[in-house]
Amino acid sequence: MFNKAFVTALALALSACASAPTAEVTRFHLGQPIPRDTITVVASADPRAPGAAAPLEFATYAEIVGRELTRAGFNALRSGPSAYIAILTIEQTTAERIGGPPPISIGLGGFTGGRNVGVSTGVRIPVGGSRNNDVRVNRVSLRIRRVSDNSAIWEGRAEQALPAQSVASSMAASVEPLTRALLSNFPGASGQTVKVRL
């Protein structure tokens, strides 16, 4: 017979598991083996895009992503010629929460807010102007291309929505766990959106 202390501890443990932070991860690839080789992290094609990481921040983020690529079996280089390039995009947007928890739907063609998150296409609310009921959406996107023929071999995105007033919603705090989630079990299932525990 279970004693009261054990039942209480079990309930607390289950509650903690249920509330553990997660990221929504979507990945696409051709379903073929991806030989591990040297790889260099580079900025997205348009670093001036609204919400994109500033140049000084990018160097820090690129180092984090390089470490996670190394964990996935690649040989990440800071510079110089490599077999692959990993095109990194870091974005942070703010959206008004209409009510309830903020479910989100991911698609590499674009971000779509769930029924409880209002997002206007093409409009990003400045992070500095967040209100108490806003959610902050942090997004790490990565595209891996083969240098020899410039062919795309893998791409993916990891997103997390958190209350805008939360310390955990800062981009600096989010890049590493989101990248780790994105590259977990690389290359992952193609064309599926999954929840990955952070």
N, C-alpha and C positions, 0 to 999 in steps of 0.2 A: 504494500500500500504506500502510495506517494505521500510524503509529508508536505505540509503547507509551504515551507521554505523552498522546497524543490519546485513545486508547482508555480510559485511566484517567480522564481528565477527563470523557469522555462518560458513563462508568459512574457517576461521582459526580453528574453533573447529573441523570441519570435517577433515581438513588436519591433525590435531593433532591425531585424532582417527585413521586415516589411517596409520599413521607412528608409532603408539604405539608399543613398543617392545612386541614380542610374543615368546613363546617356543613351540617346537614340542613335544607333549606328547603321548606316547604309553603305554597302560596298558593291562595286561592279568590276568584273574581270571576265576573261574569256574561258575560264575553267581549265586552263592549261597550266602546267608547272611553271613557276617563276624562279629561274635559277638565281640564287643569291650572288651578288657581286658588289662592286663599289657603287656608291650612290652619293649624290650631293644635293643638299636641300637648297632650293632657290625660291625667291619671292614669286608671288602670283603675277600673271601678265600685267595686271593693272593695279599696282599698289596704292593708287590714288582713289580707288573705289571707296564710297562712303562706308565707314565702319571698319576699314582695313587697318591692320596693325601699322604703327608708325615705324620708319626705318630703324631707329635705335632699338625699339622693342623687338623687331624682327630677328636681329642677331641672337638675342636671348632665346626666343622661341625656336629658331632654327637649331640651336644647340640641343634643346630639349627633344625636338623631333628626331634629330640625328641619333640621340641615345636610344630612343624607342625603336628606330629602324635597326640599330645594331642588335637590340634584344630580339628583333624579328629575324635576324640572321644576315642582314646586309652589313657591308663594311662602309660606314658613313664617313665621308671626307668633308672637311671644312671648305676646301677649294680644290681647284685643279681638275683635270679630265677624269671622268668616271663613266662606268657602263650605263648608269641610270641617272636621271635627275628626278627629284621629288619636288613638285611645284606646290608650295604651301600657301594657303590662304587662311588668315586668322580674322574672324569678324565678331563683333559684339553689337547687338541691337537691343533696343528697349521697346516693349509693347505693353499696351494697357491690358491688365487682367480684368475681365468682365465679372468673373466670379468663379470660385472653386479652384481646384488644382489645375495647372496649365498643361494639358496634354498637347503634344506637338506631333505633326506628321512630317516625315522627311522624304524628300525626293531630290536627287542630284540636279534635276532641272530647276529647282527652286524651293523655297521654304513656304510651307502652308501652315497657317495657324490652326489649331484645333478649335472646337466649338467654343471653348472658354478663353481663347486668346484672340484678341483682335489685332490684325496686322494689315496695313494698307500697302499694296504692292508698290514698290519703288519709293516708299517713304520710310525713313528711319528717324526715330526720335533721338535727339542727342542724349548720350548717356548721362551727361551732367544735369539734364533736366528731368530726371526720373521722379515719379511721384510715389507715395507710399504703397499704392495698389499696383504698381508696375511690376512686370517680370523682365528679367534680363536674359537674353538668349545668347549664349556663347557657342561659337561654331568653329571647329577645326576641319578644314578640307585639305585633302592631299591627292595629287595626281602623279602617278609614276609613269615616266616615259623612258623608252630605250633610246639612248643617244645615237646609236649607229644608224637607225632609220626613222627616228622621231615618232615611233609608234607608241600609242597609249597601251599600257599593259594592266593597269590597275588604277582605280580611283575610289575614294570614299569620303564620308563625312560623318562627324560625330557632333551632336548638339546636346546642350543641356539648358533647361529653363529654370531659373531660380528667382526668388523675390529680389527686386532691384536693390533693396536696402541691406541685403545679406552680404557679409564680408566674403563669403564663399563664392559670390557671383562675380568677383573681380576676374579679369582675363588672366592676370598673373597666376591666380590660384587654380584656374581651370585648364590651362593649356596642357600641362603634364598628364592629369588624369584623363582628359578627353583624348589625347594622342595615344595613351596606353590602351584605352578602350577601342579606339579606331583600329589599332594594329594588333589587337589581341587575336590569337589563333589565325594569324595571317596565312593566306589571303582572305579567309572567311567565306561565308556563303554569298554568292553573287545575286544581286537583285532583291535582297531581302532587307527589311528594316527590323533590327533586333534591339532589345534593351540589354545593355551591358552594365554590370555593376561597377561602380567606381571605387 
